[in-house]
Every structure is written in structure tokens, then in C-alpha cells.
Amino acid sequence: MTETATANSAHGVTLSPEAVTKVQSLLAQETELVRLRLAVESGGCAGLKYSMYFDERTFDGDAIVDFDGVEVVVDRKSAPFVDGAVISFADTISAQGFQIDNPNASGSCACGDSFH
């Protein structure tokens, strides 16, 4: 893991090895240079919701950390909400897709898409 120089300080988000592998396979399908962006937005049942998507842009104040060629970007407003969070990926009978384990979330809604 390397810290990109454009960030004032690295965000505290970690990408699990399984998530790195999945994102690498998704990035291989992209035609442009993109990064995985994790943001926190107002909304959802519990007040805040995650937004995770590929983004070719970077903005002043973005924190970027590289995980084996997968750059994860977090904007300065979202960084305090996701510090210490782990993004993992599962493809089992009981769990599918990306999951965010966030120690800053004191609670979440039943659907698991938002937190407070």
C-alpha cells in the first residue's frame, strides 16, 4: 500500500485482498484511467449513506491510497466518517458484493445501505 502525494494525509480506509482482486477485475473492463471513490452523503434511512463508484476525477483535498494498483479516493468531508473502515468483497451463498465495515457507524438501517 502506498500513499499518493496529492493527499494532505491518507484516509483510513482499507481494501481487503478479496476487494482488491474484484476491483482489479472490474478496472480491467474500463477504457479510461479511473479510481475507486468512496464518499459519504446525506440520506438513507439512518441519515448517512455510502456512495462507491469509479471516478476519473480528483479534487483538491482528496486523499488517495493505492492498494496493489487500485487507487481508493476519499474526499476531505467524507474522510472522518470512514476512518478505519474496511471494504471487503464476498461471493458466497450468504453474502454477495462489497461490504463496508465502519467502526464509526454507531448504527445502521435494516437494509444496511445507510448508517449514523
LOZA-460034 format. One record per residue: x, y, z of N, C-alpha, C in turn; residue number from 1; residue in three letters. Coordinates in steps of 0.001 Angstrom, whole numbers. Example, Ala and Ser with C-alpha at 12.3 -4.5 7.8 and 13.67 -1.06 7.14 Angstrom:
13190_-5690_7800_12300_-4500_7800_13200_-3300_7800_1_ALA
12850_-2250_7080_13670_-1060_7140_12900_30_7870_2_SER
This chain:
844_-1167_0_0_0_0_890_1230_0_1_MET
621_2172_-910_1382_3406_-964_443_4588_-903_2_THR
908_5653_-330_115_6867_-215_445_7775_-1388_3_GLU
-564_8311_-2060_-346_9192_-3190_-77_10606_-2704_4_THR
823_11296_-3375_1279_12607_-2928_214_13684_-2983_5_ALA
-884_13495_-3720_-1896_14544_-3824_-2691_14705_-2540_6_THR
-2581_13787_-1634_-3367_13855_-392_-2573_14563_693_7_ALA
-3281_15407_1474_-2635_16030_2622_-2315_14975_3667_8_ASN
-3224_14048_3854_-2997_12912_4732_-3792_11754_4178_9_SER
-3340_10571_4413_-4022_9391_3880_-5335_9187_4617_10_ALA
-6327_8699_3888_-7571_8318_4544_-7342_6993_5248_11_HIS
-8182_6660_6171_-8001_5452_6955_-8762_4257_6442_12_GLY
-9162_4273_5179_-9920_3162_4605_-8952_2074_4148_13_VAL
-9339_818_4387_-8548_-332_3947_-9364_-1151_2965_14_THR
-8704_-1678_1963_-9331_-2557_984_-8815_-3966_1240_15_LEU
-9719_-4918_1489_-9305_-6295_1755_-8705_-6900_486_16_SER
-7896_-7947_608_-7325_-8594_-579_-8400_-9060_-1573_17_PRO
-9530_-9561_-1064_-10617_-10007_-1948_-11217_-8829_-2712_18_GLU
-11349_-7687_-2030_-11879_-6487_-2677_-10899_-5963_-3720_19_ALA
-9596_-6006_-3414_-8584_-5582_-4388_-8705_-6417_-5656_20_VAL
-8801_-7725_-5505_-8905_-8624_-6660_-10148_-8315_-7482_21_THR
-11290_-8106_-6818_-12530_-7814_-7532_-12447_-6480_-8251_22_LYS
-11932_-5444_-7582_-11832_-4132_-8218_-10853_-4192_-9386_23_VAL
-9746_-4927_-9248_-8811_-5069_-10364_-9502_-5678_-11578_24_GLN
-10351_-6685_-11358_-11054_-7305_-12486_-12055_-6332_-13104_25_SER
-12697_-5510_-12293_-13623_-4508_-12827_-12875_-3402_-13578_26_LEU
-11724_-2994_-13049_-10927_-1966_-13702_-10410_-2428_-15061_27_LEU
-10161_-3721_-15202_-9668_-4258_-16472_-10687_-4058_-17589_28_ALA
-11950_-3868_-17241_-13012_-3659_-18220_-13186_-2182_-18589_29_GLN
-12542_-1293_-17842_-12674_146_-18080_-11707_584_-19176_30_GLU
-12131_1579_-19954_-11273_2091_-21024_-10503_3330_-20591_31_THR
-10924_3972_-19504_-10256_5164_-19003_-9557_4858_-17676_32_GLU
-8626_5730_-17309_-7976_5618_-16009_-8975_6075_-14951_33_LEU
-9398_5179_-14104_-10358_5513_-13056_-9859_5003_-11713_34_VAL
-10434_5567_-10666_-10117_5187_-9299_-11416_4811_-8601_35_ARG
-11318_4060_-7542_-12485_3721_-6740_-12700_4839_-5725_36_LEU
-13845_5511_-5814_-14152_6604_-4898_-15176_6131_-3878_37_ARG
-14882_6400_-2604_-15808_6144_-1509_-16186_7491_-917_38_LEU
-17492_7752_-865_-17977_9013_-320_-19112_8736_652_39_ALA
-19345_9677_1535_-20469_9628_2456_-21372_10800_2104_40_VAL
-22656_10509_1935_-23624_11535_1554_-24787_11537_2533_41_GLU
-25473_12660_2618_-26693_12728_3419_-27768_11898_2748_42_SER
-28568_11217_3560_-29678_10452_3019_-29764_9067_3616_43_GLY
-30681_8287_3095_-30882_6938_3600_-31709_6948_4870_44_GLY
-32092_5795_5304_-32957_5646_6486_-32300_6155_7767_45_CYS
-30984_5983_7882_-30292_6302_9128_-29572_7650_9097_46_ALA
-29664_8409_7987_-29082_9742_7950_-27910_9919_7010_47_GLY
-27042_8922_6902_-25888_8980_6009_-25853_7717_5172_48_LEU
-25360_7839_3945_-25232_6651_3105_-23900_6684_2370_49_LYS
-23412_5500_2054_-22175_5357_1304_-22461_5486_-185_50_TYR
-21504_6042_-890_-21522_6057_-2344_-20158_5539_-2787_51_SER
-20153_4500_-3590_-18901_3897_-4041_-19003_3710_-5549_52_MET
-18060_4318_-6271_-18116_4275_-7730_-16743_4553_-8316_53_TYR
-16593_4268_-9610_-15358_4590_-10309_-15411_6042_-10756_54_PHE
-14299_6744_-10593_-14235_8161_-10921_-12890_8450_-11558_55_ASP
-12903_9182_-12656_-11652_9556_-13311_-11121_10883_-12773_56_GLU
-11945_11600_-11993_-11557_12913_-11487_-10936_12818_-10095_57_ARG
-10125_13811_-9800_-9675_14024_-8423_-9871_15502_-8119_58_THR
-10067_15807_-6846_-10325_17173_-6422_-9343_17562_-5320_59_PHE
-9168_18857_-5159_-8302_19360_-4106_-8785_18819_-2762_60_ASP
-7907_18262_-1991_-8265_17720_-688_-8580_16240_-688_61_GLY
-8654_15613_-1887_-8879_14166_-1938_-7697_13431_-1318_62_ASP
-7997_12398_-567_-6961_11510_-36_-6992_10246_-889_63_ALA
-5830_9833_-1378_-5746_8690_-2286_-4721_7705_-1744_64_ILE
-5144_6448_-1624_-4235_5389_-1196_-4293_4289_-2238_65_VAL
-3123_3772_-2597_-3006_2730_-3604_-2890_1361_-2933_66_ASP
-3743_428_-3364_-3713_-950_-2893_-3413_-1842_-4096_67_PHE
-2153_-2183_-4309_-1742_-3049_-5417_-2329_-2598_-6750_68_ASP
-2234_-1307_-7046_-2711_-777_-8312_-4152_-300_-8296_69_GLY
-4848_-477_-7196_-6220_21_-7053_-6161_1264_-6173_70_VAL
-6405_2428_-6787_-6400_3667_-6026_-7787_3896_-5435_71_GLU
-7831_4088_-4116_-9066_4378_-3407_-9028_5843_-3004_72_VAL
-10056_6596_-3424_-10130_8034_-3195_-11246_8332_-2199_73_VAL
-10954_9196_-1235_-11952_9671_-276_-11817_11189_-204_74_VAL
-12938_11903_-340_-12892_13362_-262_-12726_13798_1193_75_ASP
-12312_15037_1367_-11987_15526_2719_-13186_15548_3661_76_ARG
-14402_15764_3150_-15585_15784_4016_-15987_14381_4461_77_LYS
-15740_13382_3613_-16115_12001_3935_-15087_11297_4805_78_SER
-13835_11729_4735_-12740_11023_5413_-12986_10773_6903_79_ALA
-13462_11751_7692_-13678_11466_9123_-14743_10390_9375_80_PRO
-15716_10285_8476_-16789_9311_8648_-16341_7884_8348_81_PHE
-15288_7725_7537_-14873_6377_7112_-13486_5984_7606_82_VAL
-12900_6797_8460_-11580_6467_9000_-11643_5140_9741_83_ASP
-10832_4195_9337_-10807_2874_9961_-11724_1861_9297_84_GLY
-12468_2283_8281_-13395_1371_7597_-12631_376_6723_85_ALA
-13200_-813_6600_-12630_-1857_5743_-13663_-2209_4680_86_VAL
-13241_-2108_3420_-14090_-2524_2304_-13682_-3937_1938_87_ILE
-14643_-4849_1985_-14357_-6240_1614_-15299_-6649_495_88_SER
-15043_-7815_-59_-15898_-8353_-1112_-16143_-9822_-812_89_PHE
-17396_-10224_-956_-17760_-11626_-729_-18609_-12118_-1890_90_ALA
-18439_-13367_-2217_-19268_-14013_-3239_-19562_-15428_-2743_91_ASP
-20419_-15488_-1727_-20787_-16765_-1124_-22301_-16899_-1152_92_THR
-22792_-18012_-696_-24232_-18221_-669_-24924_-17279_318_93_ILE
-24205_-16852_1362_-24827_-15994_2374_-24525_-14508_2200_94_SER
-23540_-14149_1397_-23187_-12743_1202_-22611_-12543_-194_95_ALA
-23094_-11502_-871_-22579_-11177_-2187_-22314_-9680_-2274_96_GLN
-21216_-9332_-2924_-20914_-7932_-3196_-19949_-7312_-2205_97_GLY
-19804_-6000_-2363_-18918_-5236_-1487_-19628_-4932_-177_98_PHE
-18864_-4983_897_-19373_-4635_2220_-18405_-3661_2866_99_GLN
-18959_-2733_3638_-18141_-1753_4341_-18336_-1955_5829_100_ILE
-17251_-2299_6502_-17273_-2444_7959_-16676_-1160_8521_101_ASP
-17532_-321_9091_-17124_1008_9524_-17235_1136_11043_102_ASN
-16101_1277_11739_-16152_1406_13196_-16770_2723_13664_103_PRO
-16931_3702_12761_-17520_4994_13115_-19041_4976_13079_104_ASN
-19623_3947_12498_-21077_3858_12407_-21621_3322_13724_105_ALA
-22434_4127_14391_-23000_3681_15659_-24264_2856_15452_106_SER
-24811_2901_14254_-25990_2118_13925_-26269_2203_12445_107_GLY
-27099_1311_11952_-27466_1326_10540_-28923_941_10407_108_SER
-29445_1125_9207_-30831_752_8963_-30894_-742_8660_109_CYS
-32089_-1271_8595_-32259_-2709_8362_-31722_-3135_7005_110_ALA
-31794_-2267_6008_-31324_-2641_4670_-29798_-2617_4586_111_CYS
-29136_-1947_5533_-27679_-1907_5552_-27058_-894_4613_112_GLY
-27880_-75_3941_-27353_897_2988_-27038_2244_3606_113_ASP
-27489_2491_4831_-27191_3775_5456_-26792_3556_6920_114_SER
-26204_4607_7499_-25705_4495_8874_-25787_5853_9553_115_PHE
-25538_5841_10866_-25420_7086_11629_-24302_6942_12651_116_HIS
